[in-house]
Amino acid sequence: MRSPLAVLILFLCLALTQAHAVKISVLNAKPGQCPAIAPLVADLNTVQFPSDWTVYIACDAGTWQDVLRKTEVTQTDAALTVREQKLTILNSSMYTPSFSFEPYVQKTTQGVLRHELGHITCNTGSEDVADRFAHTGSCRIPPIRKTEPLSR
């Protein structure tokens, strides 16, 4: 296991490379006490949230349960986004081997982040639209092409 100082140094090094400068805050812990910080920063270098956004990470199960209770969200154990407040809150347990992505359309942490980015980019509460964005990078359903009947 890495020392808290090593994790903090890794976090700071990775954070300095983030050109988009999304703010990351840890809930009820110090960054060195949250092992999910380093992989989250790496993911955010790939899935780029707006620069005026804040990503919070709940680093323990109790904090995550408090978040769900206070936001009255019941249908996720991975992440949630509040567009009006420009924030996304992540459950750090999705960065552990014991987390199951089985109930989710997205099967990776980056997929979950792309889904949340879909809510932001498409300005929607729709799970279907956010899922589409996560998979295609588009908010819209592609137009259906009409095919012409085969000539005989």
C-alpha positions in Angstrom: 0.0 0.0 0.0 1.2 3.5 -0.8 1.9 6.0 1.9 -0.5 8.9 2.1 2.3 11.3 1.2 3.1 9.3 -2.0 -0.5 9.3 -3.0 -0.7 13.0 -2.4 2.4 13.7 -4.5 1.0 11.5 -7.3 -2.3 13.3 -7.1 -0.6 16.7 -7.3 1.6 15.6 -10.2 -1.4 14.3 -12.2 -3.5 17.4 -11.2 -0.9 19.7 -12.6 -1.1 18.0 -16.0 -4.8 18.6 -16.3 -5.2 21.3 -18.9 -8.9 21.6 -18.3 -8.5 22.2 -14.5 -11.7 20.7 -13.2 -11.7 21.1 -9.4 -11.6 17.9 -7.4 -12.7 17.8 -3.8 -12.7 15.0 -1.3 -15.7 14.6 1.1 -15.0 13.9 4.7 -11.4 12.9 4.2 -8.0 14.3 3.2 -6.7 13.6 -0.3 -4.0 11.3 1.1 -6.7 9.2 2.8 -8.6 8.5 -0.4 -6.9 5.9 -2.6 -9.4 6.7 -5.4 -7.9 10.1 -6.1 -5.1 9.0 -8.3 -7.2 6.8 -10.7 -9.9 9.5 -10.7 -7.4 12.2 -11.8 -6.1 9.8 -14.5 -9.7 9.2 -15.7 -10.4 13.0 -15.7 -7.4 13.4 -18.0 -9.3 11.3 -20.5 -12.9 12.3 -19.8 -12.6 16.0 -19.7 -15.2 17.8 -17.6 -15.8 21.6 -18.0 -13.3 23.8 -16.3 -15.9 25.4 -14.2 -17.1 22.0 -12.8 -16.4 20.5 -9.4 -16.0 16.7 -9.0 -16.5 15.5 -5.4 -15.5 12.1 -4.3 -17.1 10.3 -1.4 -14.2 8.3 0.0 -16.2 6.0 2.3 -19.5 4.2 2.3 -21.0 6.3 5.1 -20.2 9.5 3.2 -21.7 8.1 0.0 -24.9 7.1 1.9 -25.1 10.6 3.3 -24.9 12.0 -0.2 -27.7 9.8 -1.5 -29.9 10.6 1.5 -29.3 14.4 1.2 -29.8 14.4 -2.6 -32.7 12.0 -2.4 -31.1 9.9 -5.2 -31.9 6.2 -5.0 -30.9 4.7 -8.4 -27.2 4.8 -8.4 -24.2 3.5 -6.4 -21.7 5.0 -8.8 -22.1 8.8 -9.4 -24.6 11.6 -9.7 -24.6 15.0 -11.3 -26.3 18.2 -10.2 -26.1 20.4 -13.3 -27.6 23.5 -11.6 -24.8 23.5 -9.1 -22.1 22.4 -11.6 -21.0 19.4 -9.6 -20.7 15.7 -9.9 -20.3 13.4 -6.9 -18.6 10.0 -7.3 -18.6 7.0 -5.0 -14.9 6.0 -4.5 -15.9 2.4 -4.2 -16.2 2.2 -8.0 -12.4 2.3 -8.0 -12.2 -0.9 -5.9 -12.2 -4.4 -7.3 -15.3 -5.3 -5.2 -17.5 -2.7 -7.0 -19.9 -4.3 -9.5 -20.7 -2.5 -12.7 -23.2 -5.2 -13.5 -26.4 -3.1 -13.0 -25.0 -0.2 -15.2 -24.8 0.3 -18.9 -21.3 1.6 -18.5 -18.9 -1.1 -17.3 -15.9 1.0 -16.4 -15.1 4.1 -14.3 -14.4 6.1 -17.5 -17.7 5.0 -18.9 -19.5 6.2 -15.7 -17.6 9.6 -16.1 -18.6 9.8 -19.8 -22.2 9.2 -18.7 -22.1 12.0 -16.2 -20.4 14.2 -18.8 -23.4 13.4 -21.0 -25.8 14.8 -18.4 -23.6 18.0 -18.4 -23.0 18.4 -22.2 -26.5 17.5 -23.2 -28.0 19.5 -20.3 -30.3 16.6 -19.5 -31.6 14.5 -16.7 -32.3 11.7 -19.1 -30.4 8.5 -18.4 -30.9 7.4 -22.0 -29.4 10.6 -23.5 -26.5 10.4 -21.1 -25.9 6.8 -22.0 -26.0 7.7 -25.7 -23.5 10.4 -25.2 -21.2 8.0 -23.2 -21.2 5.7 -26.2 -21.3 8.0 -29.2 -20.3 11.5 -28.0 -23.6 12.8 -29.3 -26.7 14.0 -27.6 -29.0 13.3 -30.5 -30.5 10.1 -32.0 -29.0 9.6 -35.4 -31.6 10.1 -38.2 -33.2 7.0 -39.6 -32.2 6.5 -43.2 -35.0 5.7 -45.5 -34.1 2.9 -47.8 -35.5 2.7 -51.3 -37.2 -0.5 -52.3 -35.2 -2.8 -54.5 -36.1 -2.4 -58.1 -37.1 -5.5 -60.0 
